[in-house]
């Protein structure tokens, strides 16, 4: 995420004859609803963002806080920064008069009074607790805290939808929401230490907890709408409605029911918002966002992309192959498919079009490659850490298991790109258009922070300690490059990190609401029973059913939230089928990831189409085709554990070789090109059949697949010779 709201350090210019193509490639453009402050307000907000990142580094490494208190502050900080930085409606220009719907300011000023009153009451409650009170009187919580807080939150949210001002001004309705977010956090921090843990979910729970949870949930949903769109909000609201209409539904969806007070007294605990998703965002994700921000501030992202151009740019369809490697590396770190498309795609998509790719194909390649970054170890866009938190499986085991599937995915995308380049007769880029590889090799030390991260993790260091070491090394290594990180650059990196973290924190909190509904209503367990019933007919049918549910739950959602929700609904049912937990969660994770390129709601494809100028739906269909291996390989986890490193080394090596050859054949079959000549429909069907046999991994299926592949190759060679003789 870019940092136009903060001053930038000058970047040394590179000589023109180096043909450096990537500049600021890892700086995402400013979102259309993000405020760009000026003057004193700019300095104040920058100080807040730096303090937010610094708080996490200090707490994680030096002075740990009590777990729930830390998570409450973590979410509250994101809400405060989010409402300060992201507007609820579009901006107006000075030419438009500087403001529209001026009445929203006056109503907002009125709503600020109950918000401040609710915040004052949390201070009053803290005094009562300090003086030995065991409970706050219910009528005091209800009338002097709860209803004022709810009224202010509701009015502030609605007013923010209509409040339109210049981009550099903070709105009064958003000030109301900031105060409400602080009041919610203050209440939980005050009451939690006395009664919250023991009474949540019972009739003895303080009524104020439910009021604070309702307001907090509403604030989380509103900020999610602003930073991640409506998809996750709609899904979250559907689940919330289910809590109260579920008792009236027939069949497996029905359940005894929960009262409003009982549900909301639990939803802001580790059963919901403060549960696994926020646990991961407040530790691993925030730390690796800071790491990514340090890499960004030291221009390592530019180096990754330029190195990829120098290494692969000369081959046919060169920019597309560059997109695969560069977007995979950047996507692994930044943890969002659509965001990575916007950052690296702004460079790679125009260059792909320049060498002959259509608008549709250029966007599709970038979307597929950026999505693949989410499944690339060691970081996997934070997915590995969430999986470790949910399953209890060690992180290193998850990262090792992800190696072969990620190789197969990127190999498939590479073969697709290469075959299309051959089919369309495309050229690579000329040497005089590319960065000089021999000069870039001299800066290969810029990979050191990632090497240190991997080494530390596999040496048994905690994820937090390894991430901190990698972050420090990024600053140290920068002193060997032209982009040395001084004090101002370090502050800028902390500023960038806070900006980048807002979306992922609030998305994890919103996903926590959904996870809370699933765990508190038991709908996940009932879905597992349904999956078992389907499996009684056909286990393959049950897997297909689980695939569709995972994709459906992930559509329109960031990867982190998509996996967290799917892991709560689908994965337990797969485990009950007898599938190993690691295999079940990888199965769910892959389909949650590829929902970003699955029509009809494909966020990564839509972002790519916006850059390429192609039709969004056509681009999503094309990216689905390019990433087809990701829809097949997860099914093979179930049949062949070697693909997840769960087998003897010989079997793992054989599975890697045959499956890689399989995705090569699959790419040729899907694209209709094999043996340097177009493939007929019969040949394409045979190639796909051979590919599936090779990916499956059994000895006999491998042999049959090889035989079919040899027959097809000989037929294609004969056809090529025949076409060459006709042309002669």
N, C-alpha and C positions, 0 to 999 in steps of 0.2 A: 504494500500500500504506500502510496507516495506521501510526501511530507511537505506539501506546499505551505502548510501553516507554520513551518519552522525554517530557520535559515540553513542554507546548505554550505558545505565547504567547497571551495573551488576544486575542480578535478583537473589534474594536469593534462594538457592536450597531447595527443600522440601524433607522431609524424604521419603525414598524409600517405607516404609510400608504404605504410604498414597495412593499409586497407582495412583498418579496424571497422567492423560492421556494427557491433553491439555497443550501444552507449545507454546506460541507465535502463537496461532491459528488465531488471527486476523491480523497477519502480512502477507500480500500477497507477493508472490514471485516477484522478480524483472522482469519487462517486458523485453523481448529479445532485444528491441531497446532502452532501457534506459541506459544512460551513468552512469558510476561509477567513479566519479572523485577522485583524490588523492591530498594530499599535500595542497598547497595554493589555488588551484582551488576548492577543496572540501570545504575549509573554506569560500571562497567567495560565492559559490552557497548556502551553508547552511545559510549564513547571508541573502541572498536574499529571501530564502523561509521563514525564521523566520520573516523578515520584511514584507513580503506579508500578512501573517496571522495576524500579529500585526496591520498592517494598517487597516484591516477590523474590528478587534475588537475595535480599537480606533475610527474609523469613525462611526461605528454603535452605539456605546455606549456613546461617549464623545463629539466628534466634527463632526457633520454630514456635508457632502459635498453637493453641488448642485447635484441633482439627476442624470442628464445625464453625468456630468463630472465624478461622482463617477463610473457610469457604464462603461464609456470609459476607465478609469484607471483599473477597475476590469478586463475587457477583455484584455487590453493591457498587464497587469501583467501576466496573464495566458499565453499569446502568447510568451512573453519574456522567462518565465521559461520553457515553453513547448519546444521551439526551442533550449534552452540551454541543457535540460535534455533528450530529445527524438530525436534520429537520424532518418534521412529519409531513410536510407538503412542499411543493416546488417553490423555488425562489423567484423573486421579481427583480427587475433591473431598475436603475435610477430613472431610465426613460419611462418606465411604467408608473412612476410616481413614488417608488421606494417602498410602497406598502399596499396591501389589499386586505379587505375584511378587518378594518381597524377595530371593530367591536370586540375581536378576540383578545386584544390587549387588555381592555377594560374588564372583561369577564375573567381573564387570566389573573389580573390583579386581585379580584375578589376571591378567586379560588386559592390564591396564595395564603390567605388568612387561615382557613381550616388546615392547610398543609403545615404551616408553621405552628399552629396550635397542637396538632398531632405530634409534631417533632418535640415541642416543649413538654408534652405529657410523657414522652419516653425519658426525658431528664427527670421529671417528677417521679416516675416509677423507679428509676435507678436510686433516687434518694430514699424512697420507701424501702427498697430491698436492702440498701446499705444500713438502714436503721433497724433491720431485723424482721421485716414483714415477710411472711411465708407465701402470701398470695396478694395479688392486687384485687380490690373489690370489683366484681364483674360489671356493675353499673358504671364504674369509672372507666373501665376498659372499653365498654360498649359505646357510651355517649360522649366521652371526652377524648377518646383515641380512635376507636374503630370506625364509627360513622363519619367523623370529619376526614379521616384518612381515605376512606372509600370515595366520599364525595369529591374530594380534591383530585384523587387519581382519575376518576371517571371524567370529570370536567376537563382536566388538563389534557387527557388523551384525545377527547373529542375536539376540543379547541385547536389542538395541534394539527388536526387534519385540514383546518381551514386557514390557519395563521400563515400568511405569506409576507415575508420581508426580504431585505437584501441579504446576500450571502455572507456578509461580514458581521451580521447582527444576531445576538442570542435572543430568542423569543421568550416572552413572559410565560406562556403555557408550558414551555420546556423547563423553565425555572421551577414551576410548580411540580413537575415530574421529578426533577432532581431532588427537591426537598422531600417528596414522598418516598423516593428510593432510600434516602438517608434515614427517614423515619422508620421504614420497614426494617432496615438493617439494625438500627439502634434498638428497636423493640426486641428483636431476636437475640441480640447480644446481651440485653438486660435480663430478659425472662429466661433464656435458655439455661443459665447457670443454676437456676433455682428449681424450676418446675417442668420445663419443657421436655427434657429427656424422659422423665418418669411417667408423664401423663399424656403424651401425644397418642391420639387414637382412642382415648377413653373419654367417658363423660366428665372426668375431672380436669380435662385440659382447659387452661385459661381461654376464655372466649376471644381475648385479644390476639391469640395465635392465629385463629381462623381469619380474623379481619386482616391481619398483616399478611397472611399467606395469599388471600384473595387479591389484595392490592399488589403484592409482589409478583404474583403470576400475571396479572394484567399488565404491569410494567414490562415484564420480560417479553410477553407476546407483542406488545406495541413496538419495543425496540427491535425484536426479531423481524417484524414487518418492515421496518426501516432499513435494516442492514442485510437481510437475506430474502426478502420477498414474502409473498403471501402463502406459499405452498406449505411451509412448516407450521405457520400459524393456523391455517385451515385444518391440517391434520391434528394439531394439538387441540383445537376447539372441538373437533369431532370426538376425540377421546374424552375430553372433559364432559361433553354432553352425555356420552355413554355412561359415565359414572352415575348419573341421575335417572336416565331412561332405561338402563340395563335391566332393572327388575321387571320391566314391562315387555321385554323382548322375548320372542320364542326361541326354542332350540338351545344350541350350545352357547349363544350369546347372553342368555339370561343369567342373572346372579341375584343373591338376596338383597343387595343394595347397601349404600352407605349414606349417612346423613351429611349435609353440607359441612357441619362443624367437625365431624369425625374425619372426613376426607381431607379437608384443608388443614386440619391440625397435624396431619401427617405428610402432606405434600411438600412442605418446606423442611423436610428432614432427610436423612440418608436413604429413605425409601423413595425419594423423588428428586426434587431440585438439587439437594445437597448430596445426592447419591453418586454412583460410579462416573457419570459423565462429567459432573463438576469436579469430582476428585481428580480426574485425569486432566481437565482443562486448567485446574489450579496448580498442578505440579508439572507433569511432563510437557503438556502442550504449551503453556506459557513460557516454560524454559526454552523449548526449541523454537518458539517464535522469537525470543530474544536472540538465540543463536543465529537464526535466519536474518534477523535485522542487523546483526554485526557483520554477517557475510555481505549483506546488501550495502551497508555503509562503507565497506572496504572494497566494493565493486567486484567481488568474487563472481557474482552472477554474470556480469559482462564477460569475465574471463571464461567461464563455462561455455557460454554461447560462442564466443570467438574461437575457442579451442575446437569446438565441434565443427564450426565452419572450415577451419583449417584442415581438420582431419578427414572430413567426409564431403566437403563441398564440391570436389572435382568429379565425384562419381555421378552417374546419370541420375537425374532428379535430385541432385545434391542438396538443395535447401530443405527438401522434405525429409531426407535422412538426418540432416542437422536438427530439424525440429524434433525428431524422435529422441535423439540423445540429449539435446539441450533441455527440452521440455520435461523429459523424464527426470533429469537431475534437479531442475528447479521445482518440479511438482512434488518430488520426494520431500523437499525441505519446506515448501510453503503450505502444504496441506489443503489446498483447494483447487479443484480441477478448473473451474471457470476463471478463478483469479489468475491461474498460471497461463491459461489461454490468452487472456487480455495482456499479460506482461510480455511473454516471449512471442506470442502470435503476432503482435504488432510489427515485429521484425521479420519473422519467418514466412508469414502468409504472403506479404507482397513479393518476397523473393521467389516463393514457389510459383506464384502466378507469372513472374518474369521469365522463368525457364519453361513454361508451357502447361502447368497444371491449371485446370479450370478453377473458377471461384469455389465451386462446391467441393472439389477434391482437396484444394489447399486448406480450406477450413476444416474438413473432415480429418485430415492427417494431423493437424495441430490439436484438435479436440481429442482424438484417440491417444496421441502421445502424452498430452497433459494429464489425461485420466489415468494412464498407466503409471504416472509418477506416484499415485496413491498406493500402488501395490509393490513399489520398489523398496527393498530393504536397503539400509538398516532402519530408516525413519518411517517410511510408508505413510507419510502425511499424518503422523500421529496415530494411525490406525493400530499399529503394533502395540502401543502403550495402552490404548483402550482395551484391546483384546486381552492383554496381560492382566489388566485390572479386573475385567469381568470374569475371566476363566481361572485366574490364579496360576496359569502356565507361565514359566519364566520367559522374560522378554527375549533372551538370546535364543531359546528354542523356537519362538515364533519367527524371529528374523531369519534363522537358518531355514526353516520350513518354507519361507517365502521366496527363496532364491530361484528354484527351478520354475515355479509358476511365472515369476516376473520375467525370466529369460524367455520362456515360451511366448508370453504376451508381446514383448518387444521384438522378438524374432519374427513373429507373425506380422506385426505392423511393418517391420523393415522389408520383409518379402513382398508384402502388398505394395509398398511404395516402389520397390525395385521393378516388380512386374508391370505396374502401371506406367512407369517411366519407359520401360522397354516397349510396351504396347503402343504408347503414344509417340515413340521416337524422340524422347526428350534428351536434352544435353545436360551436362553438369555445368558448374560455373567455371569460368576461366581462372587461371592461376593469378592473373593480374587483378581479379575482382575479389580475391580472398585474403584474409590475414596470413601473415608469414608464420608457418608452423614452427620453423626453427627458432623464431623469436619467442613464440608462445611457450615452447618447451622450456625455455629458460625460467619461466614463471610457474612451473609445475608445482612448486612448493605451496601454491595457493590451495592445493588439495589437502594440505597437512591437517587443517582443523577437522575435516571429515574423517581422515585416517585416524587421528587421535580419538575421535568419538567412537569409532568402531573398535579400536584397540582397547579403550578403557572399558567399554561395555562387555567385551568378551574376556577381559581380565577379571571380571567380577565386580567392578565398581558399580555403585548404584547408578540408576539412570540420571538422577539429579546431579550427582558428582561428575559423571561423565559429560553431561551436557554443559555443566559449568566450566569444566576444563576445556572443552571444545570452544566455548564462547571466549574464554580468556586467550586461547591460542589464536583465534581469529584476529583479535586485536594485535597480538604480538607479531603474527606472520605479516600483517599489513605493513609493518615497518620495513619489510624487505621489498615491497612493491611501490609503484608510484603513488598509491592512494593510502598514505600513512594515516592511521587513526590517532589523532590527538585528543585532547580533552573534549573539544567541541564535537568531534566526530563520535566519540563514545556517548555523549549526551544525545546526539542526533539518533544514534542507534537505539537508545532507550526510548526515545520519543517515537521512532518508527515502530518499535515492538508494541507499545501500548495501542497505537493506531491499528496495527494488524490484529491485535488480540481481541478487540471489542466484538467483532462478529463471531469469532469462534467461541468466546465465553458465553455470550447470550444464546447462541445456538445450542450449546451444550446444556445450558439451563433450561431452555425450552424443550429439548429432548428429554431432560430429566422429568419434566411434567408428564410427558407421555409414558416414560418408564414407570413413574409412580402410579399412573392409572393402571397400567398392565399388572404391576405387582400387587396393588391394593385390591383390585377387583377380581384377580385370578383369571383374566381373559387369556393370558398367555398359556396357562395350564390347560384351559379348555381347547385352545388351538392345537396344543400338543396331542390331545386326545383325538381331535379331528384328523390330524396328520397320521396318527397311528391307524385310524380306521381306513384311510386311503391306502396306507402301506400294506394293509392286509390284502388288498387287491393287487397292488403292484408297487414295489419299492421305488422303481424308476418313476412311476407316476407321482409318488409322494415327493420325490426330489424336484420334479418339474413344477409341482404345485408350490413347493417352498421357494423355488426360483422366482416364480411370478409374484409371490407375496413380497419377497425381499426387494425386487425391482419396484413394485408398486409403492411400497413404503418409502423407498428412497427417492422417488421422482420429485424433482424440484428442491431437494434438500441437500445441504452440504454433506460431504462424506462422513464426517464425524457423527452427525445426528442420524444420518441414514443407517449407519452400522449399529449405533446404540439402540435404536428402535427395533431394527430387524433382529438383533441379537436377543432382545427380550421376548419377541413374539415367536420367531421361527427356530432359532438355535436349540432351545430346550426340547422341542418336538423331535428334531433330528437326533439329538443325543438319546432320546428315549427309543429311537429306531435301532439303537445299537451302534451308531456312528461315533467314533472317537470325538471328544470335545474339540480338539484342535482342528480336525477335519470339518466338523460341523460349523465351527465359527469361521473358518476360512471360506467355506462354501457361501455362507451368508455375507461375509465381508466383500467377496468378489462381486456379487450381484448388487450389493449396495453401492459399490464404487462405480460399476459400469452403468448404473441408472443415469449417470451424468451424460451418457451418449446413447441412451435408449429412447427411441420415439415413444410417445409423442411429447414428453416433457424431458428435454435433454439440455440441461443448463450449459454444459461445456460446449456442445454443438451450437447452441444459440449464440453464445459469446463469440465463437469463431465466425459464425455467419455474419455477425455484426461488423467484424473487421474485414472479411473477404467480400462482402456485398452480395453474397449468394442467398438463396431462399433458405430460411431457417429449417424447415421440415426436410427439404432435400439434403441439406448438410447433415442433419441428424441421422437420416437413413444411411448416408454414405459413411459416416463415422461408425455407425453400428456395424456395417459390413467390414470396415477395416479392423475393428476390434473384435471380430467374431470369435477369435480364439478364447477370449475371456469368458464367453458364454458356453464353451465346450469343456475347457480344462477343468473347471470345478467339479463336473460330473465324474471326471477321471480320478479325482482325489479318493472318491468312494471305492473305486475298483482297483486303484493302484496306489498304495501308500508310499511307494518309492518317490512319487512326484512331490511329496512333502518331507522327503529325507527320512521316512520311517521304514527303512529296509537296509539290508547289507549293502556295502559300498558298490559291489559289482552290479547289483540290481538297480541301484540309484544311477550309476553311470549309463547302464543300458537304457533305462527309462528316459534319461536326459537326451541321449543320442537319437533314439527312435522317436520320441515325442517331438524333438526339434525338426527332424525330417518330416514328421507328420504335419506340423504346422506349415512347413514349406509346401507340401502337397495341398494342404487345405487352402493356402493363399492362392496357389495356381488354379485350383478348382473354383474358388469363389470369384476370382477376377477374370477367369477365362483365358489364361496365358500360361503356356508351359513349353519348355524346350525351345524357346525363342520363336514361338509361332502361336497363333491364336488356337484356342481349344474349342472343339465342338461341344454340344450339350452332353453327348455320350461320354466324351473324355472328361468333362468337368464332373459328371456324376461319379465316374470311376476314380478320379483323383480325390474327391471328398470321401468316398467309401474307403479308399486306401489310407487316407489321412486319419480317419476315425479308428481304423484298425491299428495303426501305428501308435496313436496317442494312448490307446487303451492299455498297452504295456505288456500283455501276455506274450509268451514266446511264439505260440502258434498264430496268434493274431498278427504279430510282427512279421512273421514269415509270409503269411497270406498278403499282408499289405505291401511287402517288398515285391512279391511276384506281380501284383497288380500294377505297382508303380513302374516296374521294369517294362511290362507290356505296353503301358501307356507311353513311356519314354521312347521305346522303339517305334511305336506308331507315329508319335509326333516328329521324330527325327526323319522318318520316311516321308511324312507330309512336307516337312521343311525342304527336303531335297527335291521333292516333286515341284513345289512352288518355285524353288530356285531355278530348276530347269525350264519351267514355263516362262519365267521372267527373262531368262537368257535367250 
